[in-house]
Amino acid sequence: MKINSLLILFVTSLIISAPAKAQHIRKRRVKKLFRHSEMMNGHFAGFVLYDLDKQRVVYEQNADKYFTPASNTKLFTFYTCLRMLGDSVPALQYVTRGDSLIFWGTGSPGTLHRELKGTRALDVLKSATRHLYFSSGRYQNNILGAGWAWDDYNDYYQTEINELPLYGNTVKLYNDDGRLAASPAYFNPLLKTDSTSQSVGFRVKRDLLSNAFVYPSKPVPAGYEQDVPLQTSTALTLILLQDTLKRSIGLVHLPVPTDVKTVYDLNADTVYRHMLQPSDNFIAEQLLLVCSATKFGVMNKDSVINYAINNLLADLPDKPIWLDGSGLSRYNLMTPRSILQLLLKIRQQVNNDELLHSLMPIGGVVGTIKKAYQTDNGQPFVWAKTGTVSNNYNQSGYLITRKGKHLAFSFMNNNFPQPAAKVREEVVRIMTYIHNEF
C-alpha cells in the first residue's frame, strides 16, 4: 500500500509539473530573445506576451512601466467607441421648427471625406424644403490637442478638430494638367507662388494663422498630391456647406432639444478600419467627439476620456494617462500590461476573431505593418496596432503561431536614438520568431 501511494504521488507530481515546466521553457526562450538582442538592450523596452488559449502571461519585461504609446492610444479610442456607439456612426442631428430646419454636428469624420464618403447628412440637408440653420458651439475643446507639436500644423496627420468636419478638414492639392489645383475648388484663389522659396522639392505651405497657401515658383511635379490641414472655423464650415449645397445657411446657437432626430451614416466597422489600419489621427479624434455627443450631448474630449477611464477601463492594472484620441500627444502614458488587458477587453467585446483581425493592420497584407512582415505561405499571422513618434515605436495586437497558439502582445519601445525602422525590424524579427517556434 505504501509503495502504491508513493507511485501515485510521483505520477501525480509529474502531471502537475509538466505544464509548468513547458511554460518555464517557453518563458526562458522568449527571455533569451531579449537578453541576446543588442537593439533591445540599448533603450527602454517593455513587453508582455499572453497565451489566449491558456489565459496566462507567458513572459513580461517592464510591463508595469509607463511608456509613450503614440498611436497605440487609438486602441483606447477603439474600445471606447465599441462600448459607446452602435453599428452606425451618427452624422447629423436636426429638428424642424416652423419653416426652419436646425441642425447640429455630431463630430462625425465622414461627411465629404474622400475615403469614407459619408453622404447621408448632406442628403438630408439637400432635400430639405425649409430654411437651413446650423447651430454651432457644441464643441468645447481646442482645435489642436494638448501636447501636440505646433509646427506640425501643415502636415496631413495633424488636422484640426471641430464639431462638423468637412473633407476631413484638409484641402487636397494636386497637379491638374500642369498647374496646381485645390479640392475643394473654393481654395484655388488662395494658392500663391513664393518666388523667394529656396525649397529643393515641391511642397505647399499653409500660413500658420490663415488658409493662404504658398508654393515654390517652379513646375508642379507630375503626379503631385498633398493634403494640407485647414484652419477650421464656423465661418469656413458655413462657406463650404453653402458651396456644396448651393443654398444659403443661417447661423444660430441653440442647445440640442430632446426631440432631436439623428441621421446615421457610415457603418461603424468601416470607420474603425479606416482609423486603425492606416492609423488615421483625424478619424480617431473625431470619433471621441461622437462618443461625447452621444453620451453627454456636447463634444468634450476630456469628459469622454474621464468617463471611459472610470467606467469602461477601471479594471486595467495601471490607470492610463490619456489626453487625446489619436496618440499625437506626448503627454499620453500607458503600460504594456494595461494595453494587453485592453486587447483582451476588445477581443471579448468584438467576440469574433475574424472580424477583429479584419479591422486591425494585418502583417504583410494591409495597413501600417503591410511591409513590415512577410506572410506565412500567403497567410498572415500578426494583427497589430503600431505607434510611432520620434524616438518611439510600439506594436500591440494579436498573433497566431505555426502550431496554432493564439497570443496577444504589447511591445513598447521608447527613447531610442536609432531610426525607428531599425527598431521596427527587431520587433518584427522577435515576433516572427515567436510565430515560427511556438
C-alpha positions as CSV (number, residue, x, y, z in Angstrom):
1,M,0.0,0.0,0.0
2,K,2.8,2.4,0.9
3,I,4.6,1.7,-2.4
4,N,1.4,2.2,-4.4
5,S,0.8,5.5,-2.6
6,L,4.3,6.7,-3.4
7,L,3.8,5.7,-7.0
8,I,0.5,7.6,-7.3
9,L,2.1,10.6,-5.6
10,F,5.1,10.5,-8.1
11,V,2.8,10.2,-11.2
12,T,0.6,13.0,-9.9
13,S,3.5,15.2,-9.4
14,L,4.6,14.6,-13.0
15,I,1.2,15.5,-14.3
16,I,1.1,18.7,-12.3
17,S,4.6,19.8,-13.0
18,A,4.6,19.1,-16.8
19,P,2.6,22.1,-17.9
20,A,4.6,24.3,-15.5
21,K,7.9,23.1,-17.0
22,A,6.6,23.6,-20.5
23,Q,5.6,27.1,-19.5
24,H,9.0,27.7,-17.9
25,I,10.8,26.6,-21.2
26,R,8.7,29.0,-23.3
27,K,9.3,31.9,-20.9
28,R,13.1,31.1,-20.9
29,R,13.2,31.0,-24.7
30,V,11.4,34.4,-25.0
31,K,13.6,35.9,-22.3
32,K,16.7,34.7,-24.2
33,L,15.5,36.6,-27.3
34,F,15.5,39.9,-25.4
35,R,18.8,39.1,-23.5
36,H,20.6,38.5,-26.7
37,S,19.1,41.4,-28.6
38,E,21.6,44.2,-28.7
39,M,18.9,46.5,-30.0
40,M,16.5,45.8,-27.2
41,N,19.2,46.4,-24.6
42,G,20.1,49.8,-25.9
43,H,16.8,51.6,-25.0
44,F,13.7,51.5,-22.7
45,A,11.7,48.4,-23.9
46,G,8.6,46.9,-22.4
47,F,6.9,43.7,-23.5
48,V,4.2,41.3,-22.4
49,L,3.2,38.1,-24.2
50,Y,-0.1,36.4,-23.3
51,D,-1.5,33.0,-24.2
52,L,-5.1,33.5,-25.1
53,D,-5.9,29.8,-25.1
54,K,-4.5,29.1,-21.6
55,Q,-5.3,32.6,-20.3
56,R,-1.9,33.3,-18.8
57,V,1.1,35.5,-19.2
58,V,4.0,33.8,-21.0
59,Y,6.6,36.5,-20.5
60,E,6.8,40.1,-19.4
61,Q,9.5,42.7,-19.2
62,N,8.9,46.2,-17.8
63,A,5.3,45.5,-18.3
64,D,4.3,47.7,-15.3
65,K,6.3,50.7,-16.5
66,Y,4.7,53.7,-18.3
67,F,5.6,54.3,-21.9
68,T,4.7,56.9,-24.5
69,P,2.1,54.9,-26.6
70,A,1.9,57.1,-29.7
71,S,-0.9,55.6,-31.9
72,N,-1.4,52.6,-29.6
73,T,-3.7,55.2,-28.0
74,K,-6.1,54.5,-30.8
75,L,-6.8,51.1,-29.2
76,F,-8.3,53.0,-26.2
77,T,-10.4,55.1,-28.6
78,F,-11.5,52.0,-30.4
79,Y,-12.7,50.3,-27.3
80,T,-14.5,53.4,-26.1
81,C,-16.3,53.5,-29.4
82,L,-17.2,49.8,-29.2
83,R,-18.8,50.4,-25.9
84,M,-20.5,53.8,-26.6
85,L,-21.6,53.7,-30.2
86,G,-23.8,51.4,-32.1
87,D,-23.5,49.7,-35.5
88,S,-23.5,53.1,-37.4
89,V,-21.9,56.4,-36.8
90,P,-24.3,59.4,-36.2
91,A,-23.6,62.0,-38.8
92,L,-26.0,64.8,-38.1
93,Q,-28.8,65.8,-35.7
94,Y,-31.7,68.1,-36.6
95,V,-35.2,69.4,-35.7
96,T,-37.8,71.3,-37.7
97,R,-39.4,74.4,-36.3
98,G,-42.0,76.1,-38.5
99,D,-40.3,76.9,-41.8
100,S,-36.8,76.1,-40.5
101,L,-34.6,73.1,-40.2
102,I,-32.0,73.5,-37.5
103,F,-29.0,71.1,-37.5
104,W,-26.1,70.2,-35.2
105,G,-22.8,68.4,-36.0
106,T,-22.1,65.2,-34.2
107,G,-18.3,65.3,-34.7
108,S,-18.6,62.5,-37.4
109,P,-15.5,62.4,-39.6
110,G,-17.3,61.0,-42.6
111,T,-19.1,64.0,-44.3
112,L,-17.4,64.7,-47.7
113,H,-14.4,62.6,-46.5
114,R,-12.5,61.5,-49.6
115,E,-12.3,57.8,-48.5
116,L,-15.2,57.4,-46.0
117,K,-17.5,59.2,-48.4
118,G,-20.3,60.0,-46.0
119,T,-23.4,61.4,-47.8
120,R,-26.5,61.0,-45.7
121,A,-26.1,64.2,-43.7
122,L,-25.8,66.1,-46.9
123,D,-28.8,64.2,-48.4
124,V,-31.0,65.4,-45.5
125,L,-29.9,69.0,-46.0
126,K,-30.2,68.9,-49.8
127,S,-33.7,67.5,-49.7
128,A,-35.0,69.9,-47.0
129,T,-37.6,72.4,-48.2
130,R,-37.2,74.6,-45.1
131,H,-34.7,77.3,-44.4
132,L,-31.4,75.8,-43.1
133,Y,-29.7,76.9,-39.9
134,F,-26.5,75.5,-38.4
135,S,-26.4,75.6,-34.7
136,S,-22.7,75.8,-33.6
137,G,-21.0,75.9,-30.2
138,R,-21.3,72.2,-29.3
139,Y,-17.5,71.6,-29.3
140,Q,-15.8,72.6,-26.1
141,N,-12.1,71.9,-26.6
142,N,-9.3,73.5,-28.7
143,I,-8.7,73.0,-32.4
144,L,-5.5,71.1,-31.6
145,G,-4.8,68.6,-28.8
146,A,-2.7,69.0,-25.6
147,G,0.9,68.0,-26.2
148,W,0.7,68.3,-30.0
149,A,3.7,69.8,-31.8
150,W,2.6,73.2,-33.1
151,D,4.9,73.1,-36.1
152,D,3.3,70.0,-37.5
153,Y,0.2,72.1,-38.3
154,N,1.0,71.8,-42.1
155,D,1.2,68.0,-42.1
156,Y,-1.8,65.9,-43.0
157,Y,-1.6,63.8,-39.9
158,Q,-2.3,66.7,-37.6
159,T,-5.7,68.1,-38.7
160,E,-7.7,70.5,-36.6
161,I,-10.7,69.2,-34.6
162,N,-14.2,70.6,-34.8
163,E,-17.9,69.8,-34.5
164,L,-18.8,69.4,-38.1
165,P,-15.7,68.5,-40.1
166,L,-15.9,68.5,-43.9
167,Y,-13.5,67.0,-46.4
168,G,-11.5,65.5,-43.5
169,N,-10.6,69.1,-42.5
170,T,-8.0,69.1,-45.3
171,V,-7.5,70.6,-48.7
172,K,-6.2,68.3,-51.4
173,L,-3.6,69.9,-53.6
174,Y,-2.7,68.2,-56.9
175,N,-1.3,68.6,-60.4
176,D,-4.1,69.5,-62.8
177,D,-2.7,69.4,-66.3
178,G,0.5,71.2,-65.2
179,R,-1.0,73.7,-62.8
180,L,-1.5,73.5,-59.0
181,A,-5.2,72.9,-58.1
182,A,-7.2,72.5,-54.9
183,S,-10.1,70.4,-53.8
184,P,-12.4,71.9,-52.7
185,A,-12.1,74.4,-55.6
186,Y,-13.0,77.2,-53.1
187,F,-9.4,77.3,-52.2
188,N,-7.9,77.8,-55.7
189,P,-7.8,81.6,-55.4
190,L,-5.9,81.2,-52.1
191,L,-2.9,79.5,-53.8
192,K,0.0,81.8,-54.3
193,T,3.5,81.3,-55.6
194,D,6.5,82.2,-53.5
195,S,9.3,83.5,-55.7
196,T,11.7,83.6,-52.7
197,S,11.4,80.0,-51.8
198,Q,14.7,78.1,-51.7
199,S,12.9,74.7,-51.3
200,V,14.6,71.8,-53.1
201,G,11.4,69.9,-53.6
202,F,7.9,71.0,-54.3
203,R,5.9,71.5,-51.1
204,V,2.9,73.7,-50.3
205,K,3.0,75.6,-47.1
206,R,-0.1,77.0,-45.4
207,D,0.1,80.2,-43.4
208,L,0.0,79.4,-39.7
209,L,-3.0,81.7,-39.0
210,S,-5.0,81.6,-42.2
211,N,-5.9,79.4,-45.2
212,A,-3.5,81.1,-47.5
213,F,-1.2,78.6,-49.3
214,V,2.2,79.3,-50.9
215,Y,4.2,77.1,-53.2
216,P,7.6,77.4,-55.0
217,S,7.6,79.1,-58.4
218,K,8.7,76.0,-60.2
219,P,6.8,73.4,-62.3
220,V,4.3,71.2,-60.4
221,P,5.7,67.7,-60.5
222,A,3.8,65.1,-62.4
223,G,1.5,63.1,-60.1
224,Y,2.0,65.6,-57.3
225,E,-0.5,65.3,-54.4
226,Q,-0.5,66.8,-50.9
227,D,-3.1,67.0,-48.2
228,V,-2.8,70.1,-46.0
229,P,-4.9,70.7,-42.9
230,L,-7.3,73.6,-43.0
231,Q,-7.6,76.3,-40.4
232,T,-11.1,75.5,-39.3
233,S,-13.8,77.9,-38.2
234,T,-17.5,78.1,-38.1
235,A,-17.4,80.7,-40.9
236,L,-15.5,78.3,-43.1
237,T,-17.9,75.4,-42.3
238,L,-20.8,77.6,-43.5
239,I,-18.9,78.6,-46.6
240,L,-18.1,75.0,-47.6
241,L,-21.6,73.8,-46.8
242,Q,-23.2,76.6,-48.8
243,D,-20.8,76.0,-51.7
244,T,-21.7,72.3,-51.7
245,L,-25.4,72.6,-51.3
246,K,-25.8,75.7,-53.4
247,R,-28.1,77.4,-50.9
248,S,-27.8,79.7,-48.0
249,I,-27.4,78.6,-44.4
250,G,-28.0,80.7,-41.3
251,L,-26.1,80.5,-38.1
252,V,-27.7,80.0,-34.6
253,H,-26.5,79.0,-31.2
254,L,-29.1,76.7,-29.6
255,P,-28.9,73.7,-27.2
256,V,-29.8,70.3,-28.6
257,P,-33.5,69.7,-27.8
258,T,-34.9,66.4,-26.5
259,D,-36.9,65.8,-29.7
260,V,-33.8,66.0,-32.0
261,K,-33.6,63.5,-34.8
262,T,-30.4,61.7,-35.6
263,V,-29.1,60.8,-39.1
264,Y,-26.9,57.8,-39.1
265,D,-24.3,57.5,-41.9
266,L,-21.4,55.1,-42.1
267,N,-21.1,51.5,-40.8
268,A,-19.0,51.8,-37.6
269,D,-16.7,48.9,-38.5
270,T,-15.8,50.6,-41.8
271,V,-14.9,53.8,-39.9
272,Y,-12.9,51.8,-37.3
273,R,-11.0,50.0,-40.1
274,H,-10.1,53.4,-41.7
275,M,-8.9,54.6,-38.3
276,L,-6.8,51.6,-37.3
277,Q,-5.2,50.3,-40.5
278,P,-3.6,53.5,-41.8
279,S,-3.6,54.9,-38.2
280,D,-5.7,57.9,-39.1
281,N,-5.4,60.6,-36.4
282,F,-8.3,62.8,-37.7
283,I,-10.8,59.9,-37.5
284,A,-9.6,58.9,-34.1
285,E,-10.0,62.5,-32.7
286,Q,-13.4,63.0,-34.2
287,L,-14.7,59.6,-33.0
288,L,-14.1,60.6,-29.4
289,L,-16.3,63.7,-30.1
290,V,-19.0,61.4,-31.5
291,C,-18.9,59.4,-28.3
292,S,-19.1,62.6,-26.2
293,A,-22.0,64.0,-28.2
294,T,-23.8,60.6,-27.9
295,K,-23.3,60.4,-24.1
296,F,-23.3,64.0,-22.9
297,G,-25.0,66.0,-25.7
298,V,-21.9,68.2,-26.1
299,M,-18.4,67.5,-27.5
300,N,-15.9,67.5,-24.8
301,K,-12.9,65.1,-25.2
302,D,-11.9,65.3,-21.6
303,S,-15.3,64.3,-20.4
304,V,-15.5,61.2,-22.5
305,I,-11.9,60.2,-21.7
306,N,-12.6,60.5,-18.0
307,Y,-15.8,58.6,-18.4
308,A,-14.0,55.8,-20.2
309,I,-11.2,55.6,-17.7
310,N,-13.5,55.5,-14.7
311,N,-16.3,53.3,-16.1
312,L,-15.1,51.2,-19.0
313,L,-11.4,50.8,-18.1
314,A,-11.4,50.8,-14.3
315,D,-10.1,47.2,-14.2
316,L,-6.9,48.0,-16.0
317,P,-3.8,47.2,-13.8
318,D,-2.4,50.7,-14.3
319,K,-4.5,53.8,-14.8
320,P,-3.7,55.3,-18.2
321,I,-2.7,58.9,-18.5
322,W,-4.8,59.6,-21.6
323,L,-5.1,63.0,-23.3
324,D,-6.2,62.6,-26.9
325,G,-7.9,60.2,-29.3
326,S,-5.0,59.7,-31.7
327,G,-1.8,59.4,-29.7
328,L,-0.2,62.6,-31.1
329,S,0.1,63.9,-27.6
330,R,3.4,63.3,-25.8
331,Y,1.5,63.6,-22.5
332,N,-0.1,60.1,-23.0
333,L,1.4,57.3,-20.9
334,M,0.3,53.7,-20.8
335,T,1.9,50.4,-19.6
336,P,2.3,47.3,-21.7
337,R,0.2,45.2,-19.2
338,S,-2.7,47.7,-19.4
339,I,-2.6,47.7,-23.2
340,L,-2.6,43.9,-23.0
341,Q,-5.6,43.9,-20.8
342,L,-7.3,46.3,-23.2
343,L,-6.6,43.9,-26.1
344,L,-8.4,41.2,-24.1
345,K,-11.3,43.5,-23.5
346,I,-11.5,44.5,-27.2
347,R,-11.4,40.8,-28.2
348,Q,-14.2,40.0,-25.8
349,Q,-16.3,42.9,-26.9
350,V,-16.0,42.2,-30.6
351,N,-16.4,38.4,-29.9
352,N,-15.4,37.5,-33.4
353,D,-11.7,37.0,-34.2
354,E,-12.2,37.1,-37.9
355,L,-13.9,40.4,-37.7
356,L,-11.4,41.8,-35.2
357,H,-8.5,40.8,-37.3
358,S,-10.0,42.4,-40.4
359,L,-10.2,45.8,-38.6
360,M,-6.6,45.8,-37.5
361,P,-3.4,46.4,-39.5
362,I,-2.5,43.0,-41.0
363,G,1.1,41.9,-41.3
364,G,2.2,41.5,-44.9
365,V,-1.3,42.5,-46.2
366,V,-2.6,45.9,-45.3
367,G,-2.1,48.9,-43.0
368,T,1.0,50.1,-41.1
369,I,2.6,46.7,-40.9
370,K,1.9,45.7,-44.5
371,K,5.6,46.0,-45.5
372,A,7.0,45.1,-42.0
373,Y,6.0,41.4,-42.0
374,Q,6.0,38.6,-44.5
375,T,3.0,36.3,-44.6
376,D,3.4,32.6,-43.9
377,N,2.8,30.9,-47.2
378,G,0.3,33.6,-48.0
379,Q,-1.4,33.5,-44.6
380,P,-0.9,36.5,-42.2
381,F,-0.1,35.7,-38.6
382,V,0.0,39.1,-36.9
383,W,-2.6,41.7,-36.5
384,A,-1.3,44.7,-34.5
385,K,-1.7,48.4,-34.0
386,T,1.5,50.4,-34.4
387,G,2.5,53.6,-32.6
388,T,5.3,55.8,-33.9
389,V,6.5,59.2,-32.9
390,S,10.1,60.4,-32.9
391,N,12.3,58.0,-30.9
392,N,9.3,55.8,-30.0
393,Y,8.0,52.7,-31.7
394,N,5.3,50.3,-30.4
395,Q,3.3,47.3,-31.6
396,S,0.3,45.8,-29.8
397,G,-2.1,43.2,-31.1
398,Y,-2.7,39.5,-31.8
399,L,-0.6,36.7,-33.2
400,I,-1.2,33.1,-34.2
401,T,1.8,30.7,-34.1
402,R,2.5,27.9,-36.6
403,K,1.4,25.4,-34.0
404,G,-1.9,27.2,-33.8
405,K,-1.4,29.0,-30.5
406,H,-3.4,32.3,-30.1
407,L,-1.4,35.0,-28.4
408,A,-1.8,38.7,-27.6
409,F,1.1,41.0,-27.0
410,S,2.2,44.6,-26.3
411,F,5.7,45.6,-27.4
412,M,6.7,49.1,-26.5
413,N,10.0,50.9,-27.3
414,N,10.8,54.4,-26.1
415,N,13.8,56.8,-26.1
416,F,16.0,55.2,-28.7
417,P,18.5,57.2,-30.8
418,Q,18.4,54.9,-33.8
419,P,16.0,55.3,-36.8
420,A,12.6,53.8,-36.0
421,A,13.0,51.5,-38.9
422,K,15.8,49.6,-37.1
423,V,13.7,49.1,-34.0
424,R,10.8,48.0,-36.1
425,E,12.9,45.4,-37.8
426,E,13.9,44.0,-34.4
427,V,10.3,43.9,-33.2
428,V,9.3,42.1,-36.4
429,R,12.3,39.6,-36.0
430,I,11.3,38.7,-32.4
431,M,7.6,38.4,-33.2
432,T,8.2,36.3,-36.3
433,Y,10.5,34.0,-34.2
434,I,7.7,33.6,-31.7
435,H,5.3,32.7,-34.5
436,N,7.7,30.2,-36.0
437,E,8.9,28.5,-32.9
438,F,5.8,28.3,-30.7
